[in-house]
Amino acid sequence: MPSDSLYALPLEQQIGQLFYIGLPGTELDQEAAELLTEIKPGGVIIFGRNVASPEQLRLLVDGVRSLLPIEPLMGIDQEGGLVDRLRRIFTPMPSARVIREHGDLAAARALGRVTGQVLRMLGFNMNFAPVMEIMTDERDLLTNGLYSRSFGRSPGEVLGYTTVYLRGLQGAGCIGCLKHFPGIGAGEVDSHVEMPMVHLTHDDLMAQDLAPYIELFQRRDDRVRCVMVSHGGFPDIDILKQVKGGAVEPASLNHDIVTKLLRQELGYKHLVMTDDLEMGAISRHCEIEQAVVRAFLAGEDMLAICRYPELISRGYYALLKAARDGMLPKERVQASLRRIAAFKSLAEPPLTLDLELLSALSRQIAMLNEKLNYVYGGSI
């Protein structure tokens, strides 16, 4: 998609492109349709609450596309294990942890490939995976919800498994998203509840949690096209100056992390988006109106608000007002629109929903689970 096609949109639609929103239920009812036509978002994310059957899901996704004037990104968190939005309609997929415990790189590639094929048949072009957190034995004891979601205990393990997973996923035509930058594996709580504090220095981050990102960013294949920024707090450091002090600010709203660290220090040039701004880590910190403006000014391209139509609408109109009031530099808006357009140009169209093929892929996952001795819930 050429950038100038987004630059030519009215301001209201340009701001809409900056949002990645969720829907309330399984149908494109009046509430959902009005929300989509009001916001005209750049992306829509699907959750388990939106899934009832393959046919229903594909109808919902196609309906979203039909209502929006600009082709949307259609995304989902389909990691496998605990985070498996499709388990009602497809064999539950194995967790990253169980694949790593079996030392099975081929299983990681197969999981990526099958996930990509399934998602494209269901109408998606994007998957919010893989998880890049490093979960050491010490970090496994924390209650941050990441225990089974990581591919590795070291930078090398995470790099190896996520690389082959991404090859499988993106080889099937579904674009991945690395999360949760710059790493919240050392956080003591789940960001769905409150802000996890990560007591690491700049050097600690560079040597461990950021090492897989740095390697992937530097590769010539330029495979990483989307990074999701976490809501983690880093109270011990100014991310670049390595000094203590200042209020703790969630990474997703922090200019030092999104712009200075990710873009300037690490040289990442592609799409950056927030984790869900409805999470407790943000809602306990500020109202949605402040969150969207702070996140965008921090350097985020797309802002995720994933559940409640009222909050989505409030966030949208707050950012639109900020743009109209001159708080958002025009060049910053255009830079984000350029990255969104570039990302959308990579998105593949949906495949035909083939229920026989879907069933065959489901059997492939069942065989993979058997090979890994995986039963949903067994490795939590």
NORNORPE-V665343 format. One record per helix or strand. SS is the DSSP state (H for helix, E for strand). FROM is the first residue (numbers start at 1). LEN is the number of residues. If there is no record, write none. Layout:
[[SS | FROM | LEN] [SS | FROM | LEN]]
This chain:
[[H | 3 | 5] [H | 11 | 6] [E | 19 | 4] [H | 30 | 10] [E | 43 | 4] [H | 48 | 3] [H | 54 | 14] [E | 73 | 4] [E | 78 | 3] [E | 83 | 2] [H | 96 | 6] [H | 105 | 17] [E | 126 | 2] [E | 131 | 1] [E | 134 | 1] [H | 139 | 3] [E | 152 | 1] [H | 155 | 17] [E | 175 | 2] [E | 178 | 4] [E | 197 | 1] [H | 202 | 6] [H | 211 | 8] [E | 226 | 4] [E | 233 | 1] [H | 251 | 3] [H | 255 | 11] [E | 271 | 4] [H | 280 | 4] [H | 288 | 11] [E | 302 | 4] [H | 309 | 16] [H | 330 | 17] [H | 355 | 18]]
